[in-house]
């Protein structure tokens, strides 16, 4: 069993409440647009997986990939920053998504919190929204969930305040 804290689009800002919300998590996953200093702080706190986003510079791009495929508790995961969502996938990732058929597809970029199931490929899509202060979103959000026994469950959406 793994408890996951998922966030995206911090743009260099790390709200202190994230430590409280992710304290019980086994890993933190970041879906891109870290910004300066965020990856280091998160990695010092918990094991960190992530992908770079369109605003991330050379240091982040040298540390994190654009696309990340991995397994967690026998669940196949595909994470990328700009990926779209069911019915509106980004053309850049569509072929990989349809050939690799992950059970969990994670994106960021839009600053729009979305949790949707794609019946066509039997895949759960999660975009945790934006946890930073930059962007057009009005409320900072993140998610927390559990992966165990080949299932994704106990998903929580957490609002961490106004931008």
N, C-alpha and C positions, 0 to 999 in steps of 0.2 A: 504494500500500500504506500502510495506517495501523495502527500498533500502539496499542491502546487499553488503558488501565488503568481498571477499573470498580470502584467501591465505593459503599457506601450506609450509612446509619444510623451516622454518626460521632458524632452527638449532642454536638458541641463538643470532641471529642477526636481528635487526629490523631497516630497512632503514627508515630514517626520512621522506622520501617522502610519506610513507604509510599514515601518518597523514593527509597530504594534499589530497591524493587520496580518503581516506575514511571519510573525514570531513562531507560530505553530506549523509553518510550512517546512517541507523537506527541501524544496528547490524553489527558485524564482526564475520565471521565464519572462524575457523582455522582447516584445515584437517590433523593435526598431525605433529609430529617432531617440536614442539615448541622450545625446548632447554631452557636453563636457562634464566629466567627473562622476556621472551617475553609475556607470558600469563598475568602477572601482569600489564605490561605496556599497553597492549591492553584493558584489563578489566577496567583500570583506564580511558581509552579514550572513549570507547563505550561498550554497552552490548555485551558480548562475548559468543559464543557457540563453542565447539570444541571437538575433540577426541584426544586421545594420539597416538603417533607414536612409532615406534620401537626404537628410540633413547631416548625417554623421560623417565625420572627417576620417582622415587616414588612419589614425590610431584605432578607432572602432572598427573600420573596415579591414584592418590587418588582424584584428582579434576575433571578429564574428563574421560568419558568411552571409551572403545574400539570401540563400535558401538553406534551411536546416531540416534534414530528415533524420529521425531517430525513433527508437522504441522506448516506451516507458510502461512498465508493468504489462508487457505484451500488447500495448496499444500503439499502433503506428501513428506518428505525428509528423506533420509537415508545417513548418513555420516560415513565413516570409513577411516582409513589411508591406509591400504593395501587392495585394493578391485578389482584391474584390471579395465577393461573397456569392452564395448560391444564386444562380441565374444571371450573375454579372461578374464572372471571374475575369481577372486581368488576362489578356491574351498571352502575356509572357509566361504565365505559369499553368495555363489551362491544360496543355499536353501532359506535363508532368503530373498534375493533379489527377487527370483521367487515366494515366497509365500506372501510376504508383498506388492509387486508391488508398490514401490514408484514412484512418478512422477519425482523426482529429486534425482540422486545418485551422491554423492560427494566423491572423493578420493584424496589422495596425493601420497607420496612415490616415484613415478617414476621420479620426477623432470621434467616430460614432460607435457607441457600444452596440454590438449585435451578437446574439446567440441564435443560430439557425441550424436546422438539420437539413441536409441535402439528401432527399430520398433517392435521387437518381444514382448517386455513388455511395450511399449509406455512410455519410460523413457528417460529423458535427463541426460546425464553423463557429469560432469564437473570435471576436474583436473586442478587447477589453475597454475600448474607448481611449481617452487620453488622461494621463495622470499628471501632466505638467501644466504650467501656467500659460503656455504659448498656444495660440490657435483660436478657432471660433467657438469651440465647445463652451458651455457655461458651467458645467459641473464636472469635476475631476472624478474619474472612475477607475476601478481595477476589479479583477475577479479572483476568486479562490475556488478550487475544486479538488476532488480526490480522484485518483486513478487507482483502481484495485480490481483484481480478478477479471482483467481484460475489459473493464467498464469505466466510463467517465461518469461521475456522479457527485452529488452534494455541491452543486455549483452555486456560488454566492456572488452576487453583484454588490460591490461596496462603493458607496459615494464618499469621497474624502474631502468634500467641500467645494465651494465655488471657486472658479478660476480667478 
